[in-house]
Amino acid sequence: MKRSLILTLVVVILAGALTLAAEGRKYGKSLTLKEKTKISDILANPQKFNGKRVLVEGPVVGVCPRRGCWIKIAGEKDFESLIFKVKDGVITFPMDAKGKTALAEGVLSARTYTREELIEMGKEHAKEEGKEFDPSTVKGPKTVVRIEGEGAVLK
Amino acid sequence: MKWRKWTNILHRDIGYVIVALTWIYAVSGIALNHISQWNPNYRTVKEISRISPIQGATREEIVSEALAKLNLTEKPKNAFRPDPETLQLFFEKKTYSIDLPTGNVLAETTRPRPVLYEMNQLHLNSPKKLWTWLADLYALALIVVATTGMFVLKGKGGITRRGAWLTLIGLLIPVLFWVYFSLKEVK
């Protein structure tokens, strides 16, 4: 009796863990959208989606190394990715999110930055990643497309 | 006096209960304060190596060629080409970044710092929900311990004499700093 009770408990715990693993880990608010938008469609015409709520899916190819305050999600095509930025402290993505598949929802922002603004951003970004930054590599102005993230599931 | 006996009991017993939490918040507080100088959550080990240049044309060909040249049998969780000259391969805890024309490889292994990672997650309230309430309770307990602490001793070392001066110094530290900080901001 006692043995079967322990066995049942182990099975229930294992089943729960497997279900959680299959569903993935949730970060921030629950997802509300069902229809996914392709990252390639967003990048092809960012102004069309500016200010709109979108749900995107793709592999995580970068994580904010200090605060976990953004992830970079790759698109379906090579060389395409966008940043999913969350408010500091509201969501903290783990470094081992790299390589996992993200289903992420937020409001799209397509903003054009001047060269000076891009240099400032580049400096900050390089500082965060502990890398060297060469301002001469920045050619501006440039439209930066990112999602102001609210919720995500990583699996 | 009876009230002093009770404040001392509260100070002592709540103090014991919050010792571990205070260590957790204090140690992780120091670690997180210096987040711009180091990563308090993860340790990343970087290894540089070299393979022969990759010549495949499609992503599939490039990935297979890279895996073969790196002697990797495990299939990566994901692969990405951030630009035409780079391939990134993602495994559970390891990422390879390969410069295709030169064959230069940067392998990065990331692991959470044992204990400190968990402490930081609690400090930052990553679990949310129940931990939010526990952290609130801890904050209240700190207020009780600090307040009752002022009344533990009576006489020369108590709050009416030596304790008053030390409490005043403790109050002046944030006030004077804020005045200095505000003046600096105005300039």
Interface residues (C-beta under 8 A of the other chain):
Chain A: P59 V60 V61 P65 R66 R67 G68 A74 D78 F79 S81 G89 T92 P94 M95 D96 K98 G99 K100 T101 K127
Chain B: I35 S36 N39 N41 Y42 T44 R59 P76 K77 N78 F80 R81 P82 D83 P84 Q88 F90 F91 E92 K93 T95 T110 P112 Q121 L124 S126
